[in-house]
Each structure stands twice: as C-alpha cells, then as structure tokens.
Amino acid sequence: MDTKGNIYVSEILLNQIWVLSPDGSQRILIATKQNAPLDNNTSLVLKGDVLCTANLGFTHANPEEADRTVVCMKGFPLPK
C-alpha cells in the first residue's frame, strides 16, 4: 500500500501487476510481460515511487538469467 492508500497486486499466472484505488473504484494495469521483464512475479515491495517484484521464473531457471530474479520499476500510472 502506498501513502495514498492504493493497493498493489501481483498476478502470478498472468504476469501482471495491478494498482487498485483505496475504495476499489479504479483498477489500473501497470505492468505486463510486454512492458516489463515479468516472469511469474510474486512478492511486491514499494519504497517511495519504486515498485519491485520477485520473479519465480518458471521459464528461466538458468543461472545466466539470475538478473531477472528481481525487477524494479517506476513512473507507472496511479489512480486519480
């Protein structure tokens, strides 16, 4: 949850991250596999305006791709 009360949700099987307004009236898709290196994203951590997620990586369990284990992003849209 951020300082405005928005709730962040990780959808592990669809590779999506959503932000929901405090009253639930607005829902914004902020990240997908098409615009972020998501791979079965799980836990979310929000610090300031940076959101990080841990990737389980069912499809890339190779050591060469370890840099995709944690993904951070900022500048995503928020509910008004």
HTML snippet that shows the backbone in 3Dmol.js (N, CA, C, O; Angstrom):
<script src="https://3Dmol.org/build/3Dmol-min.js"></script>
<div id="view" style="width:600px;height:400px;position:relative"></div>
<script>
const pdb = `
ATOM      1  N   MET A   1       0.849  -1.164   0.000  1.00  0.00           N
ATOM      2  CA  MET A   1       0.000   0.000   0.000  1.00  0.00           C
ATOM      3  C   MET A   1       0.902   1.237   0.000  1.00  0.00           C
ATOM      4  O   MET A   1       1.924   1.277   0.685  1.00  0.00           O
ATOM      5  N   ASP A   2       0.505   2.234  -0.776  1.00  0.00           N
ATOM      6  CA  ASP A   2       1.299   3.462  -0.799  1.00  0.00           C
ATOM      7  C   ASP A   2       0.693   4.504   0.143  1.00  0.00           C
ATOM      8  O   ASP A   2      -0.296   4.232   0.825  1.00  0.00           O
ATOM      9  N   THR A   3       1.286   5.688   0.176  1.00  0.00           N
ATOM     10  CA  THR A   3       0.838   6.731   1.106  1.00  0.00           C
ATOM     11  C   THR A   3      -0.560   7.249   0.793  1.00  0.00           C
ATOM     12  O   THR A   3      -1.205   7.838   1.661  1.00  0.00           O
ATOM     13  N   LYS A   4      -1.040   7.040  -0.434  1.00  0.00           N
ATOM     14  CA  LYS A   4      -2.395   7.459  -0.809  1.00  0.00           C
ATOM     15  C   LYS A   4      -3.427   6.358  -0.569  1.00  0.00           C
ATOM     16  O   LYS A   4      -4.620   6.563  -0.791  1.00  0.00           O
ATOM     17  N   GLY A   5      -2.966   5.189  -0.115  1.00  0.00           N
ATOM     18  CA  GLY A   5      -3.876   4.090   0.160  1.00  0.00           C
ATOM     19  C   GLY A   5      -4.093   3.146  -1.003  1.00  0.00           C
ATOM     20  O   GLY A   5      -4.890   2.214  -0.896  1.00  0.00           O
ATOM     21  N   ASN A   6      -3.396   3.366  -2.123  1.00  0.00           N
ATOM     22  CA  ASN A   6      -3.508   2.454  -3.265  1.00  0.00           C
ATOM     23  C   ASN A   6      -2.910   1.099  -2.899  1.00  0.00           C
ATOM     24  O   ASN A   6      -1.913   1.021  -2.182  1.00  0.00           O
ATOM     25  N   ILE A   7      -3.526   0.046  -3.395  1.00  0.00           N
ATOM     26  CA  ILE A   7      -3.072  -1.315  -3.116  1.00  0.00           C
ATOM     27  C   ILE A   7      -2.473  -1.911  -4.388  1.00  0.00           C
ATOM     28  O   ILE A   7      -3.039  -1.763  -5.471  1.00  0.00           O
ATOM     29  N   TYR A   8      -1.340  -2.576  -4.258  1.00  0.00           N
ATOM     30  CA  TYR A   8      -0.649  -3.181  -5.391  1.00  0.00           C
ATOM     31  C   TYR A   8      -0.846  -4.692  -5.343  1.00  0.00           C
ATOM     32  O   TYR A   8      -0.704  -5.319  -4.293  1.00  0.00           O
ATOM     33  N   VAL A   9      -1.176  -5.266  -6.505  1.00  0.00           N
ATOM     34  CA  VAL A   9      -1.497  -6.685  -6.583  1.00  0.00           C
ATOM     35  C   VAL A   9      -0.654  -7.331  -7.676  1.00  0.00           C
ATOM     36  O   VAL A   9      -0.561  -6.815  -8.790  1.00  0.00           O
ATOM     37  N   SER A  10      -0.043  -8.463  -7.345  1.00  0.00           N
ATOM     38  CA  SER A  10       0.738  -9.230  -8.297  1.00  0.00           C
ATOM     39  C   SER A  10      -0.074 -10.437  -8.745  1.00  0.00           C
ATOM     40  O   SER A  10      -0.515 -11.235  -7.918  1.00  0.00           O
ATOM     41  N   GLU A  11      -0.270 -10.571 -10.052  1.00  0.00           N
ATOM     42  CA  GLU A  11      -0.987 -11.720 -10.628  1.00  0.00           C
ATOM     43  C   GLU A  11       0.055 -12.653 -11.216  1.00  0.00           C
ATOM     44  O   GLU A  11       0.565 -12.423 -12.313  1.00  0.00           O
ATOM     45  N   ILE A  12       0.365 -13.705 -10.477  1.00  0.00           N
ATOM     46  CA  ILE A  12       1.494 -14.577 -10.799  1.00  0.00           C
ATOM     47  C   ILE A  12       1.330 -15.336 -12.116  1.00  0.00           C
ATOM     48  O   ILE A  12       2.290 -15.441 -12.880  1.00  0.00           O
ATOM     49  N   LEU A  13       0.162 -15.856 -12.395  1.00  0.00           N
ATOM     50  CA  LEU A  13      -0.013 -16.687 -13.591  1.00  0.00           C
ATOM     51  C   LEU A  13      -0.188 -15.876 -14.869  1.00  0.00           C
ATOM     52  O   LEU A  13       0.125 -16.360 -15.957  1.00  0.00           O
ATOM     53  N   LEU A  14      -0.686 -14.645 -14.747  1.00  0.00           N
ATOM     54  CA  LEU A  14      -0.871 -13.798 -15.930  1.00  0.00           C
ATOM     55  C   LEU A  14       0.298 -12.842 -16.151  1.00  0.00           C
ATOM     56  O   LEU A  14       0.307 -12.095 -17.130  1.00  0.00           O
ATOM     57  N   ASN A  15       1.294 -12.856 -15.243  1.00  0.00           N
ATOM     58  CA  ASN A  15       2.437 -11.941 -15.349  1.00  0.00           C
ATOM     59  C   ASN A  15       1.972 -10.498 -15.426  1.00  0.00           C
ATOM     60  O   ASN A  15       2.299  -9.779 -16.371  1.00  0.00           O
ATOM     61  N   GLN A  16       1.207 -10.080 -14.425  1.00  0.00           N
ATOM     62  CA  GLN A  16       0.660  -8.730 -14.388  1.00  0.00           C
ATOM     63  C   GLN A  16       0.823  -8.140 -12.989  1.00  0.00           C
ATOM     64  O   GLN A  16       0.867  -8.857 -11.990  1.00  0.00           O
ATOM     65  N   ILE A  17       0.912  -6.800 -12.952  1.00  0.00           N
ATOM     66  CA  ILE A  17       0.868  -6.067 -11.692  1.00  0.00           C
ATOM     67  C   ILE A  17      -0.196  -4.994 -11.844  1.00  0.00           C
ATOM     68  O   ILE A  17      -0.209  -4.242 -12.819  1.00  0.00           O
ATOM     69  N   TRP A  18      -1.087  -4.935 -10.864  1.00  0.00           N
ATOM     70  CA  TRP A  18      -2.211  -4.001 -10.860  1.00  0.00           C
ATOM     71  C   TRP A  18      -2.086  -3.051  -9.672  1.00  0.00           C
ATOM     72  O   TRP A  18      -1.492  -3.400  -8.652  1.00  0.00           O
ATOM     73  N   VAL A  19      -2.645  -1.857  -9.809  1.00  0.00           N
ATOM     74  CA  VAL A  19      -2.801  -0.951  -8.676  1.00  0.00           C
ATOM     75  C   VAL A  19      -4.291  -0.649  -8.553  1.00  0.00           C
ATOM     76  O   VAL A  19      -4.958  -0.339  -9.540  1.00  0.00           O
ATOM     77  N   LEU A  20      -4.800  -0.744  -7.325  1.00  0.00           N
ATOM     78  CA  LEU A  20      -6.209  -0.506  -7.049  1.00  0.00           C
ATOM     79  C   LEU A  20      -6.343   0.711  -6.146  1.00  0.00           C
ATOM     80  O   LEU A  20      -5.574   0.887  -5.200  1.00  0.00           O
ATOM     81  N   SER A  21      -7.332   1.551  -6.451  1.00  0.00           N
ATOM     82  CA  SER A  21      -7.578   2.722  -5.616  1.00  0.00           C
ATOM     83  C   SER A  21      -8.092   2.269  -4.246  1.00  0.00           C
ATOM     84  O   SER A  21      -8.588   1.151  -4.113  1.00  0.00           O
ATOM     85  N   PRO A  22      -7.977   3.127  -3.231  1.00  0.00           N
ATOM     86  CA  PRO A  22      -8.392   2.732  -1.880  1.00  0.00           C
ATOM     87  C   PRO A  22      -9.847   2.266  -1.784  1.00  0.00           C
ATOM     88  O   PRO A  22     -10.158   1.364  -1.006  1.00  0.00           O
ATOM     89  N   ASP A  23     -10.731   2.871  -2.565  1.00  0.00           N
ATOM     90  CA  ASP A  23     -12.147   2.472  -2.490  1.00  0.00           C
ATOM     91  C   ASP A  23     -12.497   1.371  -3.490  1.00  0.00           C
ATOM     92  O   ASP A  23     -13.643   0.923  -3.543  1.00  0.00           O
ATOM     93  N   GLY A  24     -11.513   0.932  -4.285  1.00  0.00           N
ATOM     94  CA  GLY A  24     -11.731  -0.142  -5.240  1.00  0.00           C
ATOM     95  C   GLY A  24     -12.433   0.265  -6.520  1.00  0.00           C
ATOM     96  O   GLY A  24     -12.751  -0.587  -7.349  1.00  0.00           O
ATOM     97  N   SER A  25     -12.680   1.558  -6.694  1.00  0.00           N
ATOM     98  CA  SER A  25     -13.411   2.003  -7.887  1.00  0.00           C
ATOM     99  C   SER A  25     -12.532   2.096  -9.127  1.00  0.00           C
ATOM    100  O   SER A  25     -13.046   2.114 -10.246  1.00  0.00           O
ATOM    101  N   GLN A  26     -11.218   2.156  -8.949  1.00  0.00           N
ATOM    102  CA  GLN A  26     -10.296   2.231 -10.076  1.00  0.00           C
ATOM    103  C   GLN A  26      -9.281   1.099  -9.986  1.00  0.00           C
ATOM    104  O   GLN A  26      -8.775   0.777  -8.911  1.00  0.00           O
ATOM    105  N   ARG A  27      -8.999   0.511 -11.129  1.00  0.00           N
ATOM    106  CA  ARG A  27      -8.019  -0.573 -11.225  1.00  0.00           C
ATOM    107  C   ARG A  27      -7.195  -0.316 -12.473  1.00  0.00           C
ATOM    108  O   ARG A  27      -7.741  -0.219 -13.572  1.00  0.00           O
ATOM    109  N   ILE A  28      -5.885  -0.206 -12.311  1.00  0.00           N
ATOM    110  CA  ILE A  28      -5.004   0.110 -13.435  1.00  0.00           C
ATOM    111  C   ILE A  28      -3.950  -0.989 -13.568  1.00  0.00           C
ATOM    112  O   ILE A  28      -3.267  -1.337 -12.604  1.00  0.00           O
ATOM    113  N   LEU A  29      -3.833  -1.522 -14.772  1.00  0.00           N
ATOM    114  CA  LEU A  29      -2.782  -2.483 -15.082  1.00  0.00           C
ATOM    115  C   LEU A  29      -1.501  -1.693 -15.331  1.00  0.00           C
ATOM    116  O   LEU A  29      -1.415  -0.935 -16.297  1.00  0.00           O
ATOM    117  N   ILE A  30      -0.502  -1.870 -14.459  1.00  0.00           N
ATOM    118  CA  ILE A  30       0.716  -1.060 -14.582  1.00  0.00           C
ATOM    119  C   ILE A  30       1.894  -1.818 -15.169  1.00  0.00           C
ATOM    120  O   ILE A  30       2.859  -1.199 -15.618  1.00  0.00           O
ATOM    121  N   ALA A  31       1.840  -3.142 -15.175  1.00  0.00           N
ATOM    122  CA  ALA A  31       2.953  -3.901 -15.754  1.00  0.00           C
ATOM    123  C   ALA A  31       2.454  -5.246 -16.271  1.00  0.00           C
ATOM    124  O   ALA A  31       1.621  -5.907 -15.650  1.00  0.00           O
ATOM    125  N   THR A  32       2.992  -5.628 -17.429  1.00  0.00           N
ATOM    126  CA  THR A  32       2.707  -6.924 -18.036  1.00  0.00           C
ATOM    127  C   THR A  32       4.027  -7.487 -18.566  1.00  0.00           C
ATOM    128  O   THR A  32       5.065  -6.830 -18.490  1.00  0.00           O
ATOM    129  N   LYS A  33       3.978  -8.667 -19.085  1.00  0.00           N
ATOM    130  CA  LYS A  33       5.187  -9.259 -19.674  1.00  0.00           C
ATOM    131  C   LYS A  33       5.613  -8.473 -20.922  1.00  0.00           C
ATOM    132  O   LYS A  33       6.765  -8.566 -21.347  1.00  0.00           O
ATOM    133  N   GLN A  34       4.699  -7.708 -21.506  1.00  0.00           N
ATOM    134  CA  GLN A  34       5.022  -6.936 -22.703  1.00  0.00           C
ATOM    135  C   GLN A  34       5.794  -5.651 -22.390  1.00  0.00           C
ATOM    136  O   GLN A  34       6.545  -5.171 -23.239  1.00  0.00           O
ATOM    137  N   ASN A  35       5.625  -5.082 -21.184  1.00  0.00           N
ATOM    138  CA  ASN A  35       6.314  -3.816 -20.892  1.00  0.00           C
ATOM    139  C   ASN A  35       7.293  -3.910 -19.718  1.00  0.00           C
ATOM    140  O   ASN A  35       7.899  -2.908 -19.340  1.00  0.00           O
ATOM    141  N   ALA A  36       7.453  -5.102 -19.141  1.00  0.00           N
ATOM    142  CA  ALA A  36       8.401  -5.297 -18.042  1.00  0.00           C
ATOM    143  C   ALA A  36       8.869  -6.760 -18.064  1.00  0.00           C
ATOM    144  O   ALA A  36       8.137  -7.638 -18.522  1.00  0.00           O
ATOM    145  N   PRO A  37      10.062  -7.014 -17.579  1.00  0.00           N
ATOM    146  CA  PRO A  37      10.562  -8.401 -17.600  1.00  0.00           C
ATOM    147  C   PRO A  37       9.960  -9.247 -16.474  1.00  0.00           C
ATOM    148  O   PRO A  37      10.673  -9.725 -15.592  1.00  0.00           O
ATOM    149  N   LEU A  38       8.648  -9.422 -16.519  1.00  0.00           N
ATOM    150  CA  LEU A  38       7.957 -10.222 -15.514  1.00  0.00           C
ATOM    151  C   LEU A  38       7.977 -11.686 -15.913  1.00  0.00           C
ATOM    152  O   LEU A  38       7.829 -12.029 -17.086  1.00  0.00           O
ATOM    153  N   ASP A  39       8.163 -12.543 -14.917  1.00  0.00           N
ATOM    154  CA  ASP A  39       8.166 -13.983 -15.163  1.00  0.00           C
ATOM    155  C   ASP A  39       7.670 -14.681 -13.902  1.00  0.00           C
ATOM    156  O   ASP A  39       8.457 -15.088 -13.047  1.00  0.00           O
ATOM    157  N   ASN A  40       6.360 -14.809 -13.803  1.00  0.00           N
ATOM    158  CA  ASN A  40       5.709 -15.370 -12.629  1.00  0.00           C
ATOM    159  C   ASN A  40       6.062 -14.560 -11.384  1.00  0.00           C
ATOM    160  O   ASN A  40       6.562 -15.081 -10.387  1.00  0.00           O
ATOM    161  N   ASN A  41       5.779 -13.258 -11.489  1.00  0.00           N
ATOM    162  CA  ASN A  41       6.048 -12.301 -10.419  1.00  0.00           C
ATOM    163  C   ASN A  41       5.245 -12.627  -9.162  1.00  0.00           C
ATOM    164  O   ASN A  41       4.077 -13.009  -9.238  1.00  0.00           O
ATOM    165  N   THR A  42       5.885 -12.472  -8.011  1.00  0.00           N
ATOM    166  CA  THR A  42       5.236 -12.822  -6.744  1.00  0.00           C
ATOM    167  C   THR A  42       5.199 -11.622  -5.815  1.00  0.00           C
ATOM    168  O   THR A  42       4.376 -10.725  -5.995  1.00  0.00           O
ATOM    169  N   SER A  43       6.061 -11.595  -4.844  1.00  0.00           N
ATOM    170  CA  SER A  43       6.073 -10.560  -3.810  1.00  0.00           C
ATOM    171  C   SER A  43       6.306  -9.179  -4.407  1.00  0.00           C
ATOM    172  O   SER A  43       7.016  -9.026  -5.401  1.00  0.00           O
ATOM    173  N   LEU A  44       5.695  -8.176  -3.780  1.00  0.00           N
ATOM    174  CA  LEU A  44       5.881  -6.793  -4.188  1.00  0.00           C
ATOM    175  C   LEU A  44       6.438  -5.992  -3.022  1.00  0.00           C
ATOM    176  O   LEU A  44       6.048  -6.197  -1.872  1.00  0.00           O
ATOM    177  N   VAL A  45       7.354  -5.075  -3.329  1.00  0.00           N
ATOM    178  CA  VAL A  45       7.885  -4.147  -2.332  1.00  0.00           C
ATOM    179  C   VAL A  45       7.821  -2.760  -2.951  1.00  0.00           C
ATOM    180  O   VAL A  45       8.308  -2.545  -4.061  1.00  0.00           O
ATOM    181  N   LEU A  46       7.222  -1.823  -2.232  1.00  0.00           N
ATOM    182  CA  LEU A  46       7.122  -0.434  -2.691  1.00  0.00           C
ATOM    183  C   LEU A  46       7.901   0.441  -1.731  1.00  0.00           C
ATOM    184  O   LEU A  46       7.653   0.437  -0.525  1.00  0.00           O
ATOM    185  N   LYS A  47       8.856   1.198  -2.285  1.00  0.00           N
ATOM    186  CA  LYS A  47       9.609   2.161  -1.484  1.00  0.00           C
ATOM    187  C   LYS A  47       9.626   3.466  -2.253  1.00  0.00           C
ATOM    188  O   LYS A  47      10.261   3.574  -3.302  1.00  0.00           O
ATOM    189  N   GLY A  48       8.930   4.447  -1.730  1.00  0.00           N
ATOM    190  CA  GLY A  48       8.790   5.713  -2.440  1.00  0.00           C
ATOM    191  C   GLY A  48       8.011   5.482  -3.719  1.00  0.00           C
ATOM    192  O   GLY A  48       6.885   4.987  -3.686  1.00  0.00           O
ATOM    193  N   ASP A  49       8.611   5.841  -4.851  1.00  0.00           N
ATOM    194  CA  ASP A  49       7.935   5.634  -6.143  1.00  0.00           C
ATOM    195  C   ASP A  49       8.511   4.449  -6.921  1.00  0.00           C
ATOM    196  O   ASP A  49       8.253   4.310  -8.116  1.00  0.00           O
ATOM    197  N   VAL A  50       9.284   3.601  -6.255  1.00  0.00           N
ATOM    198  CA  VAL A  50       9.878   2.429  -6.896  1.00  0.00           C
ATOM    199  C   VAL A  50       9.171   1.165  -6.399  1.00  0.00           C
ATOM    200  O   VAL A  50       9.080   0.916  -5.197  1.00  0.00           O
ATOM    201  N   LEU A  51       8.675   0.375  -7.353  1.00  0.00           N
ATOM    202  CA  LEU A  51       7.999  -0.882  -7.054  1.00  0.00           C
ATOM    203  C   LEU A  51       8.870  -2.022  -7.555  1.00  0.00           C
ATOM    204  O   LEU A  51       9.272  -2.040  -8.718  1.00  0.00           O
ATOM    205  N   CYS A  52       9.161  -2.976  -6.671  1.00  0.00           N
ATOM    206  CA  CYS A  52       9.975  -4.136  -7.043  1.00  0.00           C
ATOM    207  C   CYS A  52       9.164  -5.406  -6.850  1.00  0.00           C
ATOM    208  O   CYS A  52       8.309  -5.488  -5.968  1.00  0.00           O
ATOM    209  N   THR A  53       9.446  -6.394  -7.689  1.00  0.00           N
ATOM    210  CA  THR A  53       8.797  -7.686  -7.579  1.00  0.00           C
ATOM    211  C   THR A  53       9.842  -8.791  -7.726  1.00  0.00           C
ATOM    212  O   THR A  53      10.867  -8.622  -8.387  1.00  0.00           O
ATOM    213  N   ALA A  54       9.552  -9.913  -7.098  1.00  0.00           N
ATOM    214  CA  ALA A  54      10.405 -11.090  -7.245  1.00  0.00           C
ATOM    215  C   ALA A  54       9.784 -12.000  -8.291  1.00  0.00           C
ATOM    216  O   ALA A  54       8.584 -12.272  -8.249  1.00  0.00           O
ATOM    217  N   ASN A  55      10.588 -12.466  -9.221  1.00  0.00           N
ATOM    218  CA  ASN A  55      10.145 -13.401 -10.253  1.00  0.00           C
ATOM    219  C   ASN A  55      10.480 -14.830  -9.835  1.00  0.00           C
ATOM    220  O   ASN A  55      11.623 -15.129  -9.489  1.00  0.00           O
ATOM    221  N   LEU A  56       9.485 -15.704  -9.869  1.00  0.00           N
ATOM    222  CA  LEU A  56       9.772 -17.115  -9.625  1.00  0.00           C
ATOM    223  C   LEU A  56      10.501 -17.717 -10.806  1.00  0.00           C
ATOM    224  O   LEU A  56      11.360 -18.582 -10.633  1.00  0.00           O
ATOM    225  N   GLY A  57      10.166 -17.266 -12.010  1.00  0.00           N
ATOM    226  CA  GLY A  57      10.887 -17.686 -13.200  1.00  0.00           C
ATOM    227  C   GLY A  57      10.713 -19.131 -13.570  1.00  0.00           C
ATOM    228  O   GLY A  57      11.694 -19.835 -13.812  1.00  0.00           O
ATOM    229  N   PHE A  58       9.474 -19.590 -13.620  1.00  0.00           N
ATOM    230  CA  PHE A  58       9.228 -20.967 -14.032  1.00  0.00           C
ATOM    231  C   PHE A  58       9.870 -21.275 -15.380  1.00  0.00           C
ATOM    232  O   PHE A  58      10.241 -22.418 -15.645  1.00  0.00           O
ATOM    233  N   THR A  59      10.002 -20.253 -16.238  1.00  0.00           N
ATOM    234  CA  THR A  59      10.504 -20.489 -17.592  1.00  0.00           C
ATOM    235  C   THR A  59      11.976 -20.152 -17.762  1.00  0.00           C
ATOM    236  O   THR A  59      12.526 -20.360 -18.843  1.00  0.00           O
ATOM    237  N   HIS A  60      12.630 -19.639 -16.727  1.00  0.00           N
ATOM    238  CA  HIS A  60      14.044 -19.266 -16.893  1.00  0.00           C
ATOM    239  C   HIS A  60      14.881 -19.600 -15.656  1.00  0.00           C
ATOM    240  O   HIS A  60      15.553 -18.727 -15.107  1.00  0.00           O
ATOM    241  N   ALA A  61      14.843 -20.797 -15.239  1.00  0.00           N
ATOM    242  CA  ALA A  61      15.570 -21.196 -14.037  1.00  0.00           C
ATOM    243  C   ALA A  61      17.059 -21.420 -14.302  1.00  0.00           C
ATOM    244  O   ALA A  61      17.685 -22.267 -13.663  1.00  0.00           O
ATOM    245  N   ASN A  62      17.618 -20.672 -15.232  1.00  0.00           N
ATOM    246  CA  ASN A  62      19.039 -20.794 -15.570  1.00  0.00           C
ATOM    247  C   ASN A  62      19.854 -19.742 -14.828  1.00  0.00           C
ATOM    248  O   ASN A  62      19.397 -18.606 -14.695  1.00  0.00           O
ATOM    249  N   PRO A  63      21.041 -20.080 -14.343  1.00  0.00           N
ATOM    250  CA  PRO A  63      21.883 -19.103 -13.653  1.00  0.00           C
ATOM    251  C   PRO A  63      22.213 -17.883 -14.513  1.00  0.00           C
ATOM    252  O   PRO A  63      22.417 -16.795 -13.975  1.00  0.00           O
ATOM    253  N   GLU A  64      22.270 -18.041 -15.833  1.00  0.00           N
ATOM    254  CA  GLU A  64      22.594 -16.915 -16.721  1.00  0.00           C
ATOM    255  C   GLU A  64      21.523 -15.827 -16.665  1.00  0.00           C
ATOM    256  O   GLU A  64      21.792 -14.680 -17.021  1.00  0.00           O
ATOM    257  N   GLU A  65      20.342 -16.164 -16.234  1.00  0.00           N
ATOM    258  CA  GLU A  65      19.242 -15.202 -16.201  1.00  0.00           C
ATOM    259  C   GLU A  65      18.915 -14.762 -14.783  1.00  0.00           C
ATOM    260  O   GLU A  65      17.805 -14.300 -14.521  1.00  0.00           O
ATOM    261  N   ALA A  66      19.853 -14.896 -13.878  1.00  0.00           N
ATOM    262  CA  ALA A  66      19.628 -14.533 -12.484  1.00  0.00           C
ATOM    263  C   ALA A  66      19.319 -13.048 -12.311  1.00  0.00           C
ATOM    264  O   ALA A  66      18.678 -12.663 -11.334  1.00  0.00           O
ATOM    265  N   ASP A  67      19.770 -12.205 -13.255  1.00  0.00           N
ATOM    266  CA  ASP A  67      19.497 -10.773 -13.156  1.00  0.00           C
ATOM    267  C   ASP A  67      18.015 -10.451 -13.332  1.00  0.00           C
ATOM    268  O   ASP A  67      17.609  -9.314 -13.093  1.00  0.00           O
ATOM    269  N   ARG A  68      17.203 -11.412 -13.741  1.00  0.00           N
ATOM    270  CA  ARG A  68      15.767 -11.197 -13.895  1.00  0.00           C
ATOM    271  C   ARG A  68      14.995 -11.647 -12.655  1.00  0.00           C
ATOM    272  O   ARG A  68      13.764 -11.623 -12.656  1.00  0.00           O
ATOM    273  N   THR A  69      15.702 -12.058 -11.593  1.00  0.00           N
ATOM    274  CA  THR A  69      15.039 -12.559 -10.401  1.00  0.00           C
ATOM    275  C   THR A  69      14.251 -11.456  -9.696  1.00  0.00           C
ATOM    276  O   THR A  69      13.139 -11.697  -9.225  1.00  0.00           O
ATOM    277  N   VAL A  70      14.810 -10.260  -9.620  1.00  0.00           N
ATOM    278  CA  VAL A  70      14.128  -9.106  -9.032  1.00  0.00           C
ATOM    279  C   VAL A  70      14.041  -8.020 -10.090  1.00  0.00           C
ATOM    280  O   VAL A  70      15.030  -7.686 -10.743  1.00  0.00           O
ATOM    281  N   VAL A  71      12.842  -7.474 -10.248  1.00  0.00           N
ATOM    282  CA  VAL A  71      12.597  -6.426 -11.239  1.00  0.00           C
ATOM    283  C   VAL A  71      12.035  -5.214 -10.510  1.00  0.00           C
ATOM    284  O   VAL A  71      11.125  -5.346  -9.691  1.00  0.00           O
ATOM    285  N   CYS A  72      12.571  -4.037 -10.802  1.00  0.00           N
ATOM    286  CA  CYS A  72      12.079  -2.796 -10.204  1.00  0.00           C
ATOM    287  C   CYS A  72      11.630  -1.846 -11.302  1.00  0.00           C
ATOM    288  O   CYS A  72      12.182  -1.837 -12.402  1.00  0.00           O
ATOM    289  N   MET A  73      10.618  -1.049 -10.983  1.00  0.00           N
ATOM    290  CA  MET A  73      10.082  -0.103 -11.964  1.00  0.00           C
ATOM    291  C   MET A  73       9.573   1.133 -11.262  1.00  0.00           C
ATOM    292  O   MET A  73       9.265   1.105 -10.070  1.00  0.00           O
ATOM    293  N   LYS A  74       9.486   2.226 -12.014  1.00  0.00           N
ATOM    294  CA  LYS A  74       8.869   3.459 -11.511  1.00  0.00           C
ATOM    295  C   LYS A  74       8.303   4.230 -12.676  1.00  0.00           C
ATOM    296  O   LYS A  74       8.582   3.918 -13.833  1.00  0.00           O
ATOM    297  N   GLY A  75       7.509   5.238 -12.374  1.00  0.00           N
ATOM    298  CA  GLY A  75       6.895   6.030 -13.429  1.00  0.00           C
ATOM    299  C   GLY A  75       5.615   5.439 -13.971  1.00  0.00           C
ATOM    300  O   GLY A  75       5.181   5.811 -15.061  1.00  0.00           O
ATOM    301  N   PHE A  76       5.002   4.535 -13.245  1.00  0.00           N
ATOM    302  CA  PHE A  76       3.774   3.881 -13.690  1.00  0.00           C
ATOM    303  C   PHE A  76       2.557   4.740 -13.301  1.00  0.00           C
ATOM    304  O   PHE A  76       2.645   5.545 -12.373  1.00  0.00           O
ATOM    305  N   PRO A  77       1.431   4.575 -13.999  1.00  0.00           N
ATOM    306  CA  PRO A  77       0.234   5.372 -13.692  1.00  0.00           C
ATOM    307  C   PRO A  77      -0.409   4.952 -12.373  1.00  0.00           C
ATOM    308  O   PRO A  77      -0.348   3.788 -11.978  1.00  0.00           O
ATOM    309  N   LEU A  78      -1.020   5.918 -11.705  1.00  0.00           N
ATOM    310  CA  LEU A  78      -1.715   5.663 -10.448  1.00  0.00           C
ATOM    311  C   LEU A  78      -3.170   6.138 -10.553  1.00  0.00           C
ATOM    312  O   LEU A  78      -3.479   7.011 -11.365  1.00  0.00           O
ATOM    313  N   PRO A  79      -4.050   5.573  -9.746  1.00  0.00           N
ATOM    314  CA  PRO A  79      -5.425   6.069  -9.742  1.00  0.00           C
ATOM    315  C   PRO A  79      -5.466   7.545  -9.343  1.00  0.00           C
ATOM    316  O   PRO A  79      -4.641   8.001  -8.551  1.00  0.00           O
ATOM    317  N   LYS A  80      -6.392   8.259  -9.871  1.00  0.00           N
ATOM    318  CA  LYS A  80      -6.529   9.697  -9.579  1.00  0.00           C
ATOM    319  C   LYS A  80      -7.268   9.907  -8.282  1.00  0.00           C
ATOM    320  O   LYS A  80      -7.480  11.048  -7.870  1.00  0.00           O
TER     321      LYS A  80
END
`;
const viewer = $3Dmol.createViewer("view");
viewer.addModel(pdb, "pdb");
viewer.setStyle({}, {cartoon: {color: "spectrum"}});
viewer.zoomTo();
viewer.render();
</script>
